[in-house]
């Protein structure tokens, strides 16, 4: 089979006075039939769109239910999104840099996607968010690089969204040097996935992912990589029923994972390293409400190193005002000054199978486990708290706890 032709050859037409064998039949269309077959294999035999060359190009190709919009064929990226919104289509960003001076608005039932880090949306002026949507649903944004250029306060900024997927995107230089901006991905909504994004903020002034409002629920934050953000992952104001799993978070200025006023949350299989030793720095912080304790929290199988609290308060894993808590299988190394695990006013807690220790030349982590306040009805069994500055467990004044004495854990 001949290779795909770069041009269609011209046939040699015989003259009326030529004999049947002149020019030779074999020279009239050498390999032309094979090349025509190659064209048919590539393009088919039915007209399907507009072609700017012999190779099929991605243009605005209508379909039965949705269609692709090629951003390169429109005067601006917003114009391409507007065109896609007409029938709930997908907008494709070929490799290139798309400069925006104002935030982009996205609509329901849409996909915005590129080819990866080579598809760049870059802010050129101050704006609250680079990509925004309000009261929209069934959306997907993936394989795009968001360059905030130290001018955009948020990367993806969504309000009241549902059924969404933000995945395989790249974020950097979101936020400004003078303020604590909201987030590289900042939103409130429900039933969504935020997965496999690469998030770094060279100013350290911006949260990586910021999930807010009590109407945020049924969320999975999975497999993202964070470096040099203010916080890695933050959720507040009562977000509930979600999973934070398999993320890598390093060099946060404050807290790696900070969750407050929550219910039904799992924080598991994350790696947290050197989330900066300032007075408020922690690895994982899960906090309920002092009036109505929040319930049903799992913190499991996280790997943590050098998540110190320079001010001497709390622990690498810190729990406040929670009920029905399981803390299992975590490795906490060289954590905060009070303890690797710190529990304050928590009820009905199981703490098992954790390894908390400090192996630096100058130890700072006083205890493997530090209990304080009315932390009652705890089962503390099968942990290894050997190798801390002061001891294995600081039992506090809680009541009805099992395992704070000898024989249940390795403490020395």
C-alpha positions as CSV (number, residue, x, y, z in Angstrom):
1,X,0.0,0.0,0.0
2,X,1.3,3.4,-0.9
3,X,1.9,6.0,1.8
4,X,-0.6,8.8,2.3
5,X,-0.1,11.3,-0.6
6,X,1.1,14.8,-0.1
7,X,-0.5,15.8,-3.3
8,X,-2.7,14.2,-6.0
9,X,-0.6,13.4,-9.1
10,X,-1.9,14.5,-12.5
11,X,-2.7,11.8,-15.0
12,X,-0.9,11.9,-18.4
13,X,-3.7,12.2,-20.9
14,X,-2.9,10.6,-24.3
15,X,-3.3,12.7,-27.5
16,X,-5.9,11.7,-30.1
17,X,-3.1,10.8,-32.5
18,X,-1.3,8.5,-30.0
19,X,-1.4,4.8,-30.3
20,X,-3.1,2.8,-27.6
21,X,0.3,2.0,-26.0
22,X,1.6,5.6,-26.0
23,X,2.1,6.8,-23.4
24,X,2.4,3.4,-21.7
25,X,-0.6,2.5,-19.6
26,X,1.5,1.8,-16.5
27,X,2.9,5.3,-16.5
28,X,-0.5,7.0,-16.6
29,X,-1.4,6.4,-13.0
30,X,1.4,4.7,-11.2
31,X,0.2,3.9,-7.6
32,X,-2.7,6.3,-7.9
33,X,-5.3,3.7,-7.1
34,X,-3.4,2.8,-3.9
35,X,-3.2,6.5,-2.9
36,X,-6.9,6.9,-3.4
37,X,-7.5,4.0,-1.2
38,X,-5.3,5.6,1.5
39,X,-7.4,8.8,1.3
40,X,-10.6,6.8,1.7
41,X,-9.1,5.0,4.7
42,X,-8.3,8.3,6.3
43,X,-11.4,10.4,5.4
44,X,-14.0,7.8,4.5
45,X,-16.3,8.1,1.5
46,X,-19.0,10.3,3.0
47,X,-18.5,14.1,3.3
48,X,-18.4,14.9,7.0
49,X,-17.1,18.4,7.4
50,X,-14.8,21.1,6.1
51,X,-11.2,20.1,5.2
52,X,-8.4,22.6,4.9
53,X,-6.0,20.0,3.6
54,X,-6.0,16.3,2.7
55,X,-5.8,15.6,6.5
56,X,-9.0,15.9,8.5
57,X,-8.9,19.0,10.6
58,X,-10.9,19.7,13.8
59,X,-13.3,22.5,12.9
60,X,-16.8,23.3,14.2
61,X,-18.3,20.0,13.3
62,X,-22.1,19.7,13.9
63,X,-23.4,16.5,15.4
64,X,-26.7,15.1,16.4
65,X,-26.6,16.2,20.0
66,X,-23.4,18.1,20.6
67,X,-20.4,19.4,18.7
68,X,-16.8,20.4,19.0
69,X,-15.9,24.1,18.8
70,X,-12.3,24.8,17.9
71,X,-11.2,27.8,19.8
72,X,-8.6,28.7,17.2
73,X,-11.4,29.4,14.7
74,X,-13.0,32.1,16.8
75,X,-12.1,35.7,17.6
76,X,-11.7,35.0,21.3
77,X,-11.9,32.2,23.7
78,X,-15.1,33.6,25.2
79,X,-16.6,33.7,21.7
80,X,-15.8,30.0,21.3
81,X,-17.4,29.2,24.7
82,X,-20.5,31.2,23.7
83,X,-20.7,29.2,20.4
84,X,-20.4,25.9,22.3
85,X,-23.1,26.9,24.8
86,X,-25.7,27.2,22.1
87,X,-26.2,23.5,22.1
88,X,-24.1,22.3,25.0
89,X,-21.0,21.4,23.1
90,X,-17.3,20.9,23.8
91,X,-14.8,23.6,23.3
92,X,-11.3,22.5,22.3
93,X,-8.2,24.6,22.9
94,X,-5.4,23.6,20.5
95,X,-1.8,24.1,21.8
96,X,-1.2,27.8,22.2
97,X,-1.6,30.7,24.7
98,X,-5.0,32.3,25.1
99,X,-4.6,35.7,26.8
100,X,-7.7,37.0,28.7
101,X,-8.2,40.5,30.1
102,X,-11.5,39.6,31.9
103,X,-12.8,36.4,33.4
104,X,-14.4,33.8,31.1
105,X,-18.0,32.7,31.7
106,X,-18.9,29.1,31.4
107,X,-22.4,27.5,30.9
108,X,-24.2,24.3,31.7
109,X,-23.7,21.1,29.8
110,X,-20.3,22.0,28.5
111,X,-16.8,20.6,28.3
112,X,-13.7,22.9,28.0
113,X,-10.5,20.9,27.2
114,X,-7.1,21.2,25.7
115,X,-4.1,19.1,25.0
116,X,-2.4,19.5,28.4
117,X,0.1,22.1,29.6
118,X,0.6,23.3,26.0
119,X,-3.0,24.7,26.0
120,X,-2.5,27.9,28.2
121,X,-5.1,30.3,29.4
122,X,-3.2,33.4,30.7
123,X,-4.5,36.3,32.7
124,X,-3.2,39.7,31.5
125,X,-5.1,41.9,34.0
126,X,-6.5,41.8,37.5
127,X,-9.6,39.6,37.8
128,X,-11.5,37.7,40.5
129,X,-11.4,34.5,38.6
130,X,-10.1,33.2,35.2
131,X,-13.0,30.8,34.5
132,X,-16.3,31.5,36.2
133,X,-19.8,30.0,36.3
134,X,-22.9,30.6,38.5
135,X,-25.8,28.1,39.0
136,X,-24.6,25.7,36.3
137,X,-24.3,22.0,36.0
138,X,-22.9,19.0,34.1
139,X,-19.6,20.6,33.2
140,X,-16.1,19.4,32.6
141,X,-12.7,21.3,32.4
142,X,-9.6,19.2,31.7
143,X,-6.2,19.2,30.2
144,X,-5.6,23.0,30.4
145,X,-2.9,25.2,31.9
146,X,-4.1,28.2,33.9
147,X,-1.5,30.9,34.3
148,X,-2.7,33.5,36.7
149,X,0.3,35.7,36.0
150,X,0.1,37.0,39.6
151,X,-3.0,39.0,38.7
152,X,-5.9,36.6,38.9
153,X,-7.2,35.9,42.4
154,X,-8.7,32.5,41.5
155,X,-8.2,30.1,38.7
156,X,-11.5,28.1,38.3
157,X,-14.1,30.1,40.3
158,X,-17.5,28.5,40.4
159,X,-20.6,29.3,42.5
160,X,-23.5,26.9,43.1
161,X,-22.5,24.2,40.6
162,X,-23.5,20.5,40.3
163,X,-22.2,17.4,38.5
164,X,-18.8,18.6,37.6
165,X,-15.3,17.3,36.7
166,X,-12.1,19.4,37.0
167,X,-9.2,17.1,36.1
168,X,-5.7,17.0,34.6
169,X,-5.3,20.7,34.7
170,X,-2.2,22.8,35.6
171,X,-2.3,25.9,37.8
172,X,0.4,28.4,38.7
173,X,0.9,32.0,39.7
174,X,-2.7,32.2,40.9
175,X,-3.2,34.9,43.5
176,X,-1.3,38.1,44.2
177,X,1.8,38.8,46.3
178,X,-0.2,41.1,48.7
179,X,-3.2,39.1,49.8
180,X,-4.6,35.8,50.8
181,X,-6.5,35.0,47.6
182,X,-9.2,32.3,47.5
183,X,-8.1,29.3,45.5
184,X,-6.6,27.9,42.3
185,X,-9.9,26.0,42.2
186,X,-12.4,27.8,44.3
187,X,-16.1,26.8,44.3
188,X,-19.1,25.6,46.1
189,X,-21.4,22.9,44.7
190,X,-22.2,19.2,44.9
191,X,-21.7,15.9,43.1
192,X,-18.3,16.5,41.6
193,X,-14.8,15.2,41.1
194,X,-11.5,17.3,41.3
195,X,-8.8,14.9,40.3
196,X,-5.2,14.7,39.0
197,X,-4.5,18.5,38.9
198,X,-1.1,20.0,39.3
199,X,-1.4,23.1,41.5
200,X,1.5,25.4,42.4
201,X,1.4,29.0,43.5
202,X,4.8,30.6,43.6
203,X,3.6,33.4,45.9
204,X,2.3,31.0,48.5
205,X,-0.7,33.4,48.9
206,X,-3.4,31.2,47.4
207,X,-5.2,28.0,48.5
208,X,-4.9,25.1,46.2
209,X,-8.5,23.9,46.3
210,X,-11.1,25.9,48.3
211,X,-14.5,24.3,48.8
212,X,-17.0,26.4,50.7
213,X,-20.6,26.6,51.8
214,X,-22.8,24.0,53.5
215,X,-24.4,23.1,50.2
216,X,-21.1,21.5,49.1
217,X,-21.4,17.8,49.3
218,X,-20.8,14.5,47.5
219,X,-17.3,15.5,46.4
220,X,-14.2,13.5,45.6
221,X,-10.8,15.3,45.7
222,X,-8.4,12.7,44.4
223,X,-4.8,12.4,43.2
224,X,-3.9,16.1,43.0
225,X,-0.4,17.5,43.5
226,X,0.1,20.8,45.5
227,X,3.2,22.7,46.1
228,X,3.8,26.2,47.7
229,X,0.2,27.1,48.3
230,X,-1.2,28.9,51.3
231,X,-3.2,25.8,52.1
232,X,-3.4,22.7,50.0
233,X,-7.1,21.7,50.4
234,X,-9.5,23.8,52.5
235,X,-13.2,23.2,53.1
236,X,-15.3,25.2,55.5
237,X,-18.9,26.3,56.4
238,X,-20.3,22.8,56.7
239,X,-19.3,21.0,53.5
240,X,-20.0,17.3,54.0
241,X,-20.0,13.8,52.6
242,X,-16.8,13.9,50.6
243,X,-13.5,12.1,50.1
244,X,-9.9,13.5,50.1
245,X,-7.7,10.7,48.8
246,X,-4.3,10.2,47.3
247,X,-3.2,13.8,47.1
248,X,0.4,15.0,47.5
249,X,0.8,18.3,49.4
250,X,4.1,20.0,50.2
251,X,5.4,23.4,51.2
252,X,2.1,24.9,52.3
253,X,2.5,28.1,54.3
254,X,-0.2,27.1,56.7
255,X,-2.2,23.8,56.7
256,X,-1.9,21.0,54.2
257,X,-5.6,19.9,54.6
258,X,-7.9,22.1,56.6
259,X,-11.5,20.9,57.1
260,X,-14.0,22.7,59.4
261,X,-17.6,22.2,60.4
262,X,-17.9,19.0,58.5
263,X,-19.7,15.7,58.5
264,X,-19.1,12.3,56.9
265,X,-15.6,12.9,55.5
266,X,-12.7,10.6,54.7
267,X,-9.1,11.9,54.5
268,X,-7.0,9.0,53.3
269,X,-3.8,7.9,51.5
270,X,-2.5,11.5,51.2
271,X,1.2,12.4,51.4
272,X,2.0,15.6,53.3
273,X,5.6,17.0,53.5
274,X,7.0,20.1,55.1
275,X,3.8,22.1,55.4
276,X,5.7,25.1,56.7
277,X,6.6,25.4,60.4
278,X,4.8,28.7,61.2
279,X,2.7,29.3,64.3
280,X,-0.5,28.0,62.6
281,X,0.9,25.3,60.4
282,X,-0.5,21.7,60.5
283,X,-0.6,18.7,58.3
284,X,-4.2,17.7,58.6
285,X,-6.8,19.6,60.6
286,X,-10.4,18.5,61.0
287,X,-12.5,20.7,63.2
288,X,-16.2,20.4,64.2
289,X,-18.4,22.9,66.0
290,X,-18.2,23.3,69.7
291,X,-22.0,23.6,70.1
292,X,-23.0,20.7,67.8
293,X,-20.1,18.3,67.4
294,X,-19.7,17.1,63.8
295,X,-19.8,13.4,63.1
296,X,-18.3,10.6,61.2
297,X,-14.7,11.3,60.3
298,X,-12.1,8.9,59.0
299,X,-8.4,9.9,58.9
300,X,-6.5,6.8,57.5
301,X,-3.3,5.7,55.9
302,X,-1.8,9.2,55.4
303,X,2.0,9.5,55.2
304,X,3.3,12.7,56.9
305,X,6.7,14.2,57.5
306,X,7.8,17.5,58.9
307,X,4.4,19.0,59.3
308,X,5.3,21.1,62.3
309,X,3.4,23.7,64.3
310,X,6.1,26.3,65.1
311,X,3.9,27.9,67.7
312,X,3.9,24.8,69.8
313,X,0.1,24.1,69.6
314,X,-1.9,21.2,68.3
315,X,-0.5,18.3,66.2
316,X,0.4,17.1,62.8
317,X,-3.1,15.5,62.7
318,X,-5.4,17.7,64.7
319,X,-9.0,16.9,65.6
320,X,-11.4,19.3,67.3
321,X,-15.0,18.8,68.5
322,X,-15.8,15.6,66.6
323,X,-17.8,12.5,67.3
324,X,-17.5,9.0,65.7
325,X,-13.9,9.3,64.6
326,X,-11.5,6.7,63.2
327,X,-7.7,7.5,63.0
328,X,-6.0,4.5,61.6
329,X,-2.8,3.4,59.8
330,X,-1.2,6.9,59.6
331,X,2.6,7.5,59.7
332,X,3.4,10.8,61.3
333,X,7.1,11.6,61.4
334,X,8.7,14.7,62.9
335,X,5.3,16.4,63.5
336,X,4.1,19.2,65.7
337,X,5.4,20.2,69.1
338,X,2.6,18.7,71.2
339,X,1.9,15.5,69.3
340,X,1.8,13.6,66.1
341,X,-2.0,13.1,66.7
342,X,-3.8,15.8,68.7
343,X,-7.5,15.3,69.8
344,X,-9.4,18.0,71.6
345,X,-13.0,17.5,72.9
346,X,-13.7,14.5,70.8
347,X,-16.0,11.6,71.6
348,X,-16.2,8.0,70.5
349,X,-12.8,7.8,68.8
350,X,-10.8,4.8,67.6
351,X,-7.1,5.3,67.3
352,X,-5.3,2.3,66.1
353,X,-2.3,1.1,64.0
354,X,-0.6,4.5,63.8
355,X,3.1,5.2,63.9
356,X,4.0,8.6,65.3
357,X,7.7,9.5,66.1
358,X,10.4,12.1,65.7
359,X,13.8,10.9,64.5
360,X,15.5,14.2,64.0
361,X,18.7,15.0,65.9
362,X,16.9,17.7,67.9
363,X,13.4,16.3,68.6
364,X,10.4,18.6,68.7
365,X,7.4,16.2,68.7
366,X,6.7,15.8,72.4
367,X,4.2,12.8,72.2
368,X,2.9,10.4,69.6
369,X,-0.7,11.1,70.9
370,X,-1.9,14.1,72.8
371,X,-5.4,14.2,74.3
372,X,-6.9,17.3,75.8
373,X,-10.3,18.6,76.9
374,X,-13.2,16.3,77.2
375,X,-11.9,13.7,74.8
376,X,-13.9,10.7,76.1
377,X,-14.7,7.1,75.1
378,X,-11.6,6.5,73.1
379,X,-10.1,3.1,72.1
380,X,-6.4,3.6,71.7
381,X,-4.9,0.2,70.7
382,X,-2.0,-1.2,68.7
383,X,-0.2,2.1,67.9
384,X,3.6,2.6,68.0
385,X,4.4,5.9,69.7
386,X,8.0,5.2,70.4
387,X,10.7,7.7,69.8
388,X,9.2,11.1,70.7
389,X,10.7,13.8,72.8
390,X,8.7,13.3,76.0
391,X,6.7,10.2,75.8
392,X,4.2,8.1,73.9
393,X,0.8,9.3,75.1
394,X,-0.3,12.4,77.0
395,X,-3.7,11.1,78.3
396,X,-5.2,14.4,79.5
397,X,-8.3,14.4,81.7
398,X,-10.7,12.5,79.5
399,X,-12.9,9.7,80.8
400,X,-13.8,6.2,79.7
401,X,-10.8,5.8,77.5
402,X,-9.1,2.5,76.8
403,X,-5.4,2.2,76.0
404,X,-3.8,5.2,77.7
405,X,-2.1,2.9,80.1
406,X,0.6,0.3,79.7
407,X,0.2,-2.8,77.5
408,X,-2.0,-1.5,74.7
409,X,0.5,0.4,72.6
410,X,4.2,0.7,72.1
411,X,5.3,3.9,73.9
412,X,8.9,3.5,74.8
